[in-house]
Amino acid sequence: MAVGARDYIDQMLVKRYAKEHANNPEDATTLAISRERYWEIMRDVAQVHLSMVKATTFIKKTFDNTSINPAKSKA
């Protein structure tokens, strides 16, 4: 099964966008970062995530037995 332009509009679109490139390897090399920088970023993301978990745990423990938490106050 061949893939190609079947009507006039498709043919015109093929001609118009024939020289367009969606994958430019030269852009990938300019956007590449070093391994060290990658792991620095991953460490920062992990620290933020850990802080969020600690904050959520603290909030849950703090408000678990108070009337501020509507889910726990219904009895």
C-alpha positions as CSV (number, residue, x, y, z in Angstrom):
1,M,0.0,0.0,0.0
2,A,1.6,3.2,-1.1
3,V,1.4,6.5,0.8
4,G,1.0,9.6,-1.3
5,A,-1.1,12.5,-2.4
6,R,-4.4,11.4,-3.7
7,D,-6.0,14.6,-4.8
8,Y,-5.0,18.1,-5.8
9,I,-5.0,19.6,-2.3
10,D,-2.8,16.8,-1.0
11,Q,-0.4,17.2,-3.8
12,M,-0.1,20.9,-3.1
13,L,0.5,20.3,0.6
14,V,3.2,17.7,-0.2
15,K,4.9,20.2,-2.5
16,R,4.6,23.0,0.2
17,Y,5.9,21.0,3.1
18,A,8.4,18.7,1.3
19,K,11.4,20.6,2.6
20,E,10.2,21.0,6.2
21,H,12.0,19.0,8.8
22,A,10.5,17.9,12.0
23,N,13.6,16.1,13.3
24,N,16.7,18.3,13.5
25,P,19.6,16.5,15.1
26,E,21.7,19.7,15.2
27,D,19.1,21.1,17.6
28,A,19.4,18.1,19.9
29,T,23.1,18.6,20.3
30,T,22.7,22.3,21.2
31,L,20.0,21.4,23.8
32,A,22.0,18.5,25.3
33,I,23.2,18.9,28.9
34,S,26.0,17.1,30.6
35,R,25.5,14.1,32.8
36,E,26.5,16.1,35.9
37,R,24.0,18.8,35.2
38,Y,21.3,16.1,34.6
39,W,21.9,14.5,37.9
40,E,22.0,17.9,39.7
41,I,18.5,18.6,38.2
42,M,17.3,15.2,39.2
43,R,18.6,15.7,42.8
44,D,16.8,19.0,43.0
45,V,13.5,17.4,41.8
46,A,13.9,14.6,44.4
47,Q,14.5,17.1,47.1
48,V,11.4,19.1,46.2
49,H,9.4,15.9,46.1
50,L,10.7,14.8,49.5
51,S,9.8,18.2,51.0
52,M,6.3,17.9,49.6
53,V,5.9,14.5,51.1
54,K,7.2,15.7,54.5
55,A,4.9,18.7,54.4
56,T,1.9,16.6,53.5
57,T,2.7,14.2,56.3
58,F,3.1,17.0,58.8
59,I,-0.2,18.6,57.8
60,K,-2.0,15.2,58.0
61,K,-0.6,14.5,61.5
62,T,-1.3,18.0,62.7
63,F,-4.9,18.3,61.6
64,D,-5.9,14.6,61.9
65,N,-7.6,14.9,65.3
66,T,-9.0,18.5,65.1
67,S,-12.3,19.8,64.0
68,I,-10.6,21.7,61.1
69,N,-10.5,18.5,59.1
70,P,-14.1,18.0,58.0
71,A,-13.5,14.4,57.0
72,K,-12.5,13.4,60.5
73,S,-15.1,15.6,62.3
74,K,-18.1,13.7,60.9
75,A,-19.0,11.0,63.3
